Amino acid sequence: MTTLGKLVVVVVVAAVVVVVVTVMGKAIVV
C-alpha cells in the first residue's frame, strides 16, 4: 500500500471516529 493510501485510510478512520463520538455525545446529552 502506498503512503498516500495509508494517509487516506487514517483520515477516513479519524472522520468515522469523530462522527461516532459526536453522535454518542449528543445522545448522552439528550
Jmol script that loads the backbone (N, CA, C; Angstrom):
load data "model"
ATOM      1  N   MET A   1       0.857  -1.203   0.000  1.00  0.00           N
ATOM      2  CA  MET A   1       0.000   0.000   0.000  1.00  0.00           C
ATOM      3  C   MET A   1       0.889   1.249   0.000  1.00  0.00           C
ATOM      4  N   THR A   2       0.491   2.231  -0.760  1.00  0.00           N
ATOM      5  CA  THR A   2       1.299   3.451  -0.855  1.00  0.00           C
ATOM      6  C   THR A   2       1.106   4.321   0.383  1.00  0.00           C
ATOM      7  N   THR A   3       1.997   5.285   0.526  1.00  0.00           N
ATOM      8  CA  THR A   3       1.889   6.207   1.670  1.00  0.00           C
ATOM      9  C   THR A   3       0.595   6.998   1.575  1.00  0.00           C
ATOM     10  N   LEU A   4       0.238   7.405   0.359  1.00  0.00           N
ATOM     11  CA  LEU A   4      -0.998   8.165   0.165  1.00  0.00           C
ATOM     12  C   LEU A   4      -2.200   7.321   0.564  1.00  0.00           C
ATOM     13  N   GLY A   5      -2.154   6.046   0.213  1.00  0.00           N
ATOM     14  CA  GLY A   5      -3.254   5.146   0.567  1.00  0.00           C
ATOM     15  C   GLY A   5      -3.415   5.048   2.072  1.00  0.00           C
ATOM     16  N   LYS A   6      -2.290   4.917   2.772  1.00  0.00           N
ATOM     17  CA  LYS A   6      -2.333   4.841   4.238  1.00  0.00           C
ATOM     18  C   LYS A   6      -2.900   6.127   4.821  1.00  0.00           C
ATOM     19  N   LEU A   7      -2.503   7.256   4.251  1.00  0.00           N
ATOM     20  CA  LEU A   7      -2.981   8.552   4.736  1.00  0.00           C
ATOM     21  C   LEU A   7      -4.492   8.656   4.574  1.00  0.00           C
ATOM     22  N   VAL A   8      -4.988   8.211   3.425  1.00  0.00           N
ATOM     23  CA  VAL A   8      -6.431   8.244   3.160  1.00  0.00           C
ATOM     24  C   VAL A   8      -7.168   7.387   4.189  1.00  0.00           C
ATOM     25  N   VAL A   9      -6.637   6.193   4.459  1.00  0.00           N
ATOM     26  CA  VAL A   9      -7.267   5.293   5.422  1.00  0.00           C
ATOM     27  C   VAL A   9      -7.317   5.943   6.801  1.00  0.00           C
ATOM     28  N   VAL A  10      -6.208   6.556   7.209  1.00  0.00           N
ATOM     29  CA  VAL A  10      -6.144   7.210   8.522  1.00  0.00           C
ATOM     30  C   VAL A  10      -7.174   8.331   8.619  1.00  0.00           C
ATOM     31  N   VAL A  11      -7.264   9.128   7.561  1.00  0.00           N
ATOM     32  CA  VAL A  11      -8.222  10.246   7.546  1.00  0.00           C
ATOM     33  C   VAL A  11      -9.655   9.735   7.632  1.00  0.00           C
ATOM     34  N   VAL A  12      -9.963   8.699   6.866  1.00  0.00           N
ATOM     35  CA  VAL A  12     -11.317   8.139   6.867  1.00  0.00           C
ATOM     36  C   VAL A  12     -11.669   7.592   8.242  1.00  0.00           C
ATOM     37  N   VAL A  13     -10.746   6.830   8.836  1.00  0.00           N
ATOM     38  CA  VAL A  13     -10.982   6.257  10.158  1.00  0.00           C
ATOM     39  C   VAL A  13     -11.193   7.365  11.191  1.00  0.00           C
ATOM     40  N   ALA A  14     -10.352   8.388  11.125  1.00  0.00           N
ATOM     41  CA  ALA A  14     -10.468   9.513  12.062  1.00  0.00           C
ATOM     42  C   ALA A  14     -11.829  10.191  11.910  1.00  0.00           C
ATOM     43  N   ALA A  15     -12.271  10.382  10.675  1.00  0.00           N
ATOM     44  CA  ALA A  15     -13.560  11.031  10.422  1.00  0.00           C
ATOM     45  C   ALA A  15     -14.701  10.198  11.015  1.00  0.00           C
ATOM     46  N   VAL A  16     -14.629   8.886  10.820  1.00  0.00           N
ATOM     47  CA  VAL A  16     -15.670   7.999  11.353  1.00  0.00           C
ATOM     48  C   VAL A  16     -15.698   8.077  12.878  1.00  0.00           C
ATOM     49  N   VAL A  17     -14.527   8.067  13.496  1.00  0.00           N
ATOM     50  CA  VAL A  17     -14.447   8.142  14.957  1.00  0.00           C
ATOM     51  C   VAL A  17     -15.068   9.438  15.460  1.00  0.00           C
ATOM     52  N   VAL A  18     -14.740  10.535  14.796  1.00  0.00           N
ATOM     53  CA  VAL A  18     -15.286  11.843  15.194  1.00  0.00           C
ATOM     54  C   VAL A  18     -16.810  11.832  15.099  1.00  0.00           C
ATOM     55  N   VAL A  19     -17.338  11.292  14.019  1.00  0.00           N
ATOM     56  CA  VAL A  19     -18.796  11.245  13.827  1.00  0.00           C
ATOM     57  C   VAL A  19     -19.439  10.396  14.913  1.00  0.00           C
ATOM     58  N   VAL A  20     -18.876   9.226  15.178  1.00  0.00           N
ATOM     59  CA  VAL A  20     -19.434   8.328  16.195  1.00  0.00           C
ATOM     60  C   VAL A  20     -19.415   8.993  17.565  1.00  0.00           C
ATOM     61  N   VAL A  21     -18.297   9.604  17.913  1.00  0.00           N
ATOM     62  CA  VAL A  21     -18.177  10.267  19.216  1.00  0.00           C
ATOM     63  C   VAL A  21     -19.188  11.408  19.316  1.00  0.00           C
ATOM     64  N   THR A  22     -19.339  12.161  18.232  1.00  0.00           N
ATOM     65  CA  THR A  22     -20.284  13.289  18.230  1.00  0.00           C
ATOM     66  C   THR A  22     -21.712  12.787  18.423  1.00  0.00           C
ATOM     67  N   VAL A  23     -22.085  11.750  17.693  1.00  0.00           N
ATOM     68  CA  VAL A  23     -23.441  11.194  17.793  1.00  0.00           C
ATOM     69  C   VAL A  23     -23.686  10.658  19.198  1.00  0.00           C
ATOM     70  N   MET A  24     -22.729   9.906  19.725  1.00  0.00           N
ATOM     71  CA  MET A  24     -22.880   9.353  21.073  1.00  0.00           C
ATOM     72  C   MET A  24     -22.951  10.477  22.097  1.00  0.00           C
ATOM     73  N   GLY A  25     -22.143  11.507  21.898  1.00  0.00           N
ATOM     74  CA  GLY A  25     -22.136  12.653  22.805  1.00  0.00           C
ATOM     75  C   GLY A  25     -23.498  13.321  22.821  1.00  0.00           C
ATOM     76  N   LYS A  26     -24.072  13.522  21.633  1.00  0.00           N
ATOM     77  CA  LYS A  26     -25.392  14.141  21.544  1.00  0.00           C
ATOM     78  C   LYS A  26     -26.438  13.255  22.207  1.00  0.00           C
ATOM     79  N   ALA A  27     -26.329  11.949  21.995  1.00  0.00           N
ATOM     80  CA  ALA A  27     -27.297  11.011  22.564  1.00  0.00           C
ATOM     81  C   ALA A  27     -27.240  11.064  24.089  1.00  0.00           C
ATOM     82  N   ILE A  28     -26.006  11.161  24.629  1.00  0.00           N
ATOM     83  CA  ILE A  28     -25.840  11.205  26.086  1.00  0.00           C
ATOM     84  C   ILE A  28     -26.411  12.513  26.631  1.00  0.00           C
ATOM     85  N   VAL A  29     -26.125  13.613  25.931  1.00  0.00           N
ATOM     86  CA  VAL A  29     -26.620  14.924  26.373  1.00  0.00           C
ATOM     87  C   VAL A  29     -28.141  14.950  26.334  1.00  0.00           C
ATOM     88  N   VAL A  30     -28.706  14.416  25.254  1.00  0.00           N
ATOM     89  CA  VAL A  30     -30.159  14.407  25.103  1.00  0.00           C
ATOM     90  C   VAL A  30     -30.722  13.293  25.978  1.00  0.00           C
TER      91      VAL A  30
END
end "model"
wireframe off; spacefill off
backbone 0.3
color backbone group
